[in-house]
Amino acid sequence: MARTTYDELLDAGVHFGHLTRKWDPKMSQYIFMERNGIHIIDLNKTLSKVEEAAAAIKQIVKSGRKVLFVATKKQAKDIVAEYSKTVNMPFITERWLGGMLTNFATVRKSIKKMSNIDKLTKDGTYTNLSKKERLMIQRERIKLETLLGGIADLNRLPAALFLIDVKKEHIAVSEALKLNIPTFAMVDTNSDPSNIDFPIPANDDATKSISLITGIMIKAIEEGLEERKREKDDEAEKEAAVAKAKADAPEVADRAPAAEGKRSRKVAVEATAAVADDAPAAADTTEE
C-alpha cells in the first residue's frame, strides 16, 4: 500500500516550488513545469522518492539505530519536535552548533554538564548556593536545554539525518558528508539535491507540506520499531523454548537408565525361570 497519494500531496501544496529566478539547475529533473513565474514540482517523482526514503529509514530504525531530525526554520521546528518525540528520536530545532557531529565528544560534555546541573537540584546542593550562583546556573541550564535538549539521550552519532530545507541546514549536510552519515531531506526548487542520499522533492516552506512528508517518515520509523520489537519477542520465545528443552533433557536422561534397569531385571527374571524349568529335566536324565 502506498504511503501517500497524489491528491494528498496536491492538497498539502507539496508541488509549489520557488520563483523561477531562485531555482537551482540541479533540481531540473524534479521540476514538472513553470506557471506564473513559479516552478511546479513533479509529484510523480515526489511519490517515488517518498517511498524510497521511507523504506530506507525504516530499515535503519529496525536495526536499532537513531535518526536525527534537523529543522531550524520557524515553520518547521514545532512540527518536527512534536513528531520526533512520538517515536523517541533526537532532534535539533533551535540552532545547529558547528561541529555537532564532527566534534560530538565536546557536545556530549555539554549534555553531561546539563545532567550534572539536574543532579545539583536533586541532592540539595543547589539550595546551599547564593542567589546569584543559582541564577547563573539556572540561565545556563535553560540555554543548554534550548540548544541540546532534543539530543540529551543521544549517546553516539546518529545513523542518519532527516532535514527540512538543505539550503538552510548546509552545515549539517557538510558534517554528515564528512562522516559518511546518510541524509534524508525535503529539497525545494532552490536547493541542491546532489549531496543528499535520499532527496524528497517538495515544498519545504508550507507547514502542511512539511507536516505531511515528516509524518510519512515518522510512520515508517514506527513500522521499523514495531518490527524490531516483534523480532525481539520471537527471539526471546525461541530462547525460552531452548532453555526449557535443556532443562527437560536431564529428566529424560534419568528416566532412560531406570527403564533400562527394569528391562535388565525382566530379562534376568525370565532367564532364571527358564533355568528352573530346565532343572527337573536335567535331574530326570541323571537318574536314568
N, C-alpha and C positions, 0 to 999 in steps of 0.2 A: 504493500500500500504506500502511495506517495505521501511524503511528509507535509506537503502543502500543495495548493492548486494554483493554476494560472489566475483564477478570479481573486483568490486571497491576496496574491502578490499585487494585483491590479488595484484592489480596494485599499491596500496599505500604501499605495503610491511608491512602490519599490522601483518602478520604471522611470521615475523622474530623475534625470541627471542634472549636471550643472550647465551654465551658459556655454555656448559653443566656443567662445573665445578663451574659456578657462580649462579647456579639456586637455587631457594627456593623450598624445597619439598612441601610446601603448595600450590604451583602452579601446582602440578601434574595433577589435574583434568582438567586443561585448556590446557595441552600440548598434541599435536597430535602425534609427533614423534621426532626423533633426526636425523639430517643429517649433515655430515661433522663437527661434534663437536658442532653443534648449535641446540638448541631446536626450534621446529616449533609449533606455537600456533594453536590450533584447531579453525578455522574460523567459524565453525557452532556454537560453544559456544560464540564466539565474536558477531555473528549476534543476537543471542537470548538475550545476555546481553545488547547490544546496544539498542534494542527495549525496554527492561525492564527499563533501565536507562532513556531513552528519555521520556517514558510515565510518569515516576515518577517526573522528573524535570519539565515537562510541567504542572503537577497538582500543584506543589509548586509555580510556577510563576503565574499560573492562580488565585491563592488565594491572589495575590498582594504582595508576599514577594520576597526578593532578594536572588540571588545565587552568592557567592563569588568565582571567578576563581583564582586559585593559580598555577603559573608556573614560577619558578625562574631559570630554566635551560636555557642555551644560545639558543638552537634551538627551544625552545617553547615560550619564553617570548614575542617576537614580534607578533607571530600568535595569542596568547591568548589576548594580549592587543587590537589588531585590532578587533578581533571578539567581545570582550566584549563591546567595545564602540558602536558597531552597535545596540546592544539591551539595552544599558544604564545600564549594570551590573557592579558591583565593581570588581576590580582585583588587584592582587599583583604579580608583575613580577620582582622586584629587589631583595628584601631580606625579609624573614619572620621574623618580630620582635617578640622575645619571649613575650608571653602574649598579643598578638594582639587580641585574643578572650577572654581569661580568665581575662585579665586586660583591657577590652575595654574602660572603663571610662578614663583611662590615655591616651590611644591612641586618644580618642575624644578631649582631651585637646590639644594635638599636632596639630590635624586638625584645631581646633579653633584658635590656635596660627598662623597657616598659613593664615587663613582668616583675622585675625587682621593685619597681615603684608600687606595684599592686601588693607585693608581699609586705612592704613597709606599712601600708594602710591596714593590713590584716593583723599583723603581730603587735600593734600598739606603738611602734617606734615613731610613726608619723605624728601622733598626738604629743610626743615629747619635744618636737621641733618648734622653733619660734614661728610666729605668724608669717614672717617674710619668707622663711625657708619653705614653709608649707605652700605658700602661694606660688613660689618659683617651681616647686616640684609639680604642683597641680597644672600649671601652664605647660610645662614640658610634657606631662602625661597627655594632655589634650592634643598637643601638636603631634606627638608620636602616634596617637590613636587615629588622628585625621589622615596622616600620611601612610601609616603602616598597619592600621587596624585590620584591613582586609586580608593581609598576608601573615597575621600573627601565628597561624597554625602551619605555615609553610616551612617545613624543616629542611627541605632540599630544593634544588632547582626544579621548576615545573617541567612537565613532559611536553607541553605545548602552550601556545599563546592564542587567545581569541581577541582580536582587536576591532574597534569601531573607528573608522577613519585612519587609514595608514599614513596619510599625509601629516596629520597632527601627531601621531604616535611614531614618528620616524626613528626616534632614539631607541624605542623598544624594539622596533623591527631590526635595526642595525645590531643591537646586542644579541638578539635571537639568532641572527645570521652568524655572528662570531662564534656562538656556542653550539651551532647546528641544532637549534630547537625549532621544531616545526611550527609554522604560523598559519592561523586561520583568520580571515578578515573580511569585513564588508568593504568593498572597493567601489568608490564612486567614479564618475567620468573624469574627475580632475586628479585621480590617483594613479600611481604606478604599480601595477599588479605583478610585475616581473620578479620582485623579491619575496612574494607571498607564495607559500606552498599550496594553500587551498583558498584561492580568492573567490569571493562571492559577489558578483556584480550587483550592486543595489544602492539605493538612495540611503546615504549614511547621515542625513540631516533630519529627516522626518521621524518623529517619535514612533509612529505606527510601523514604519518600515523597520526601525531598529528593534522594536518590541517583537515583531513577527519573526525576523531572522534569528535573533537571540533566543527566542522561545523555542524555535526548532532545534537549535544546538543544545539547549537545556534538556529537551525531551530525549534527544539522542544520548546525552550523558546519563539521564535517569535509566534508560534502557540498558546501558552498559553496566551501571551499578547493580541493577536487578539481576542481570545475567551472571555477574560476578558473585553475587550473594547466593544464587541458585547453585552455581558450581561449587562454592564452598560448602553449602549444605549437603550436596551429593557426596563430596569427598569425605565429609565428617561421618555420613551414614556408612560409607564403604569402610572407613577406618574402624568404626564401631562394630561392623559385621565381622571384619577380620579379627579384631580383638576378642570378640565373643567366640569365634571359631577356635582361636588359640586357647581360650580359657576352657572350652568344652573338650578339647583334644586329650588332655591327661585323663579325664574321666573315662573316655572311650578306651584309652590305653590300659587303664586299671581294670576295666571290665574284661578286656581280651584275655589277660592271663588267668583270670578267675574262670572264664568259660573254658579255657584250655585245660585248667586243672580238673574241672568237672568231667570233661571228656576223657582225660587220662585215668581218672578214678573209675569211670564207667568201663573203660577198656580193661582195667585191672580186675574189676569185679567179674566181667564176662570171662576173662581168661581163667580166673580161679574156679568159676563154676564149671568151665569146660574140663579142667583138670580133675575136679571132684567127680564129674560124670565118668571120666575115663578110668578112675581108680578101681571101681568094682570089677571092671572087665579085666584089668591087669591082674587083680587078685585071683579071679577065676582061672586064668591061664597058668598061674604059678601052681595052684592046687593040682591041676592035671599033670 
